[in-house]
Every structure is written in structure tokens, then in C-alpha cells.
Amino acid sequence: MSNILLLYNRQSGRQQSEHTIDAVSAVFEQAGEVVRIRSIDFESNPFEDIEEIDYVVVAGGDGSVGYVVDKMLHHGIHLPLGIIPAGTANDFATMLGIPHSPREAARHILRSATRTIDCGWVNGRHFINIFSFGLFTTTSQHTSSVHKRRFGRLAYIIEGLRELRSFRALPLTINTDGADVDVEVATALIFNGRTAGRLPLAREAKVDDGMLDFLFLLRRPLPILIFDALRYLCGGTPSSVKHLRGREFQISSPITNIATDTDGEPGPSFPLHIKCIPGCVIIKG
């Protein structure tokens, strides 16, 4: 018998969160586990006044999982973590091979051993899948919860088309391995995971290799940008798409009000210090 803290985000995805949590909790309890349920409040510590827990399970999307991992690491909580995919895209859970059905995901957690994986860190905040900025990267922040539940991933596409109207290139200085690279980019994505919106962007990324994968799309006229992005998504290698791999990056820009995104939630401000923290998360599943 194990004691489980089951955390869930009421706003995640298109599913009815209470119904999902009831179903997941029933699976655990039928297996003899003791379940304590708590909803996630992004303004507070979800582990406050929690004792005698054997492992944590979070039901939500990448933002919820990233938030819980960040709080666990900040508070020195080194417990196994199980994931119930209950968001819109569920990129990180998909990469880990976790079933999409909440009930099956719970059964997967029960029968799985633990393994350690990496996470990313940016300006004092941890992320599990992706940190990004530039064109389309803050789309999930601007897409309303109502539209996410109603339209699913299509809601992101609709909001992304709106962002095209305010597109601007971003001048950056990227420092990695002691060398500076000056570029102008349309968008930049730093992956610990492999996908964004279920699109396989960081094709060779691994979650346990101690490295981050940095993809950026260089400044081009908008029609060429769109063509090159589609070409890359189809498996091509357009010259405007650049790929760096490293353990640590320093990124600065003369533009200071660049919006950033951490696992689908608002991220920190420039300048940026980004690094991989190897083996810091214990996954059950």
C-alpha cells in the first residue's frame, strides 16, 4: 500500500476534471493505494501541510506537470512522479509513452518502475518539455481555456494565425561553450522534450541525455518563413532552421520586453540563463 498525492488542474484540456479525477482515484484505490486529492493553485505551494507521501501523481497538461516539478525541486521533494495526461496536447506525457486514457495512465503508473530524467532550468524556474519565445510560441498563453476545451489543438492554430499580424524579428546574442553567436530569429525553442503541439520538432532530443536541444528559425520574409517551417515539419532541412545542442545557454537581446513561454505558461524575462539539470526528476511510468 502506498500513499499518493493526486494533484489536478481544474482548467486542463477538454475533459471534465472532476470526472477524470474520480475515475483515476478509483483505479488507485482498487489497487489498495491511499489517495489524497488536491487541486492545483498556481499561486501557492501544492505540497504545503503534506506528509507521509510515497509518490505524487499530477493530472493535467505540460504546464501543470512543469509547475509541479518546479515546486518539487524548489522544496527539495525527491519523490517519484506519475503523470495523467489531461491537457490539450500532453506533449511530455506522449514522449514518455504514457497512455492517453486517464484510467490506462493510472494503471500504467501502478505497474511501472521508476526512472530518472532531465529537466530544463531558466532564470530560476524549471521546465520539463519546452521553453520558447518568438512567433507562435506564446500561442497557448493567449488561447482561452474555453476555446481549448471547445476546439482542442485547433484553438492553437486559430490564435497562431492572429499572432502573424504582429510578427517581428528578434535580434539575439547566444552564448554556448564560451562562444557568442549573433542572429535575428523569428522564433526560438529550447527543448528538454521532443514535441510541441504534438509536432516532432526536436527530432533527436532525448529526455535523459543531459542536453538541451535549441531550435531557432532565422529571419526571412514571411512567405519564406512559412514555407521553410512547413518543409521542416515534413522532414526537410531548410537552411533557415538552425539546431544547437548544449548543456547551457546564455541569451540576450537589445529588446527587453520579449514574451516567453515555459511549458505553456508565461515565462521569465530577458536576459536568459538556460541549462539542463540531468537526472533530477524521478518518473513513475
Secondary structure, DSSP 8 states (H G I E B T S, - for coil): --EEEEEE-TT-SSS-HHHHHHHHHHHHHHTT-EEEEEE--TTS-TTTT--S-SEEEEEE-HHHHHHHHHHHHHTT----EEEEE-SSS-HHHHHTT--SSHHHHHHHHHH--EEEEEEEEETTEEESSEEEEETTTTHHHHS-HHHHHHHTTHHHHHHHHHHGGG---EEEEEEETTEEEEEEEEEEEEESSSEETTEE-STT--TTSS-EEEEEEE---HHHHHHHHHHHHTT---TTEEEEEESEEEEE-S-----EEETTEE---SSEEEEEEEEEEEEE-
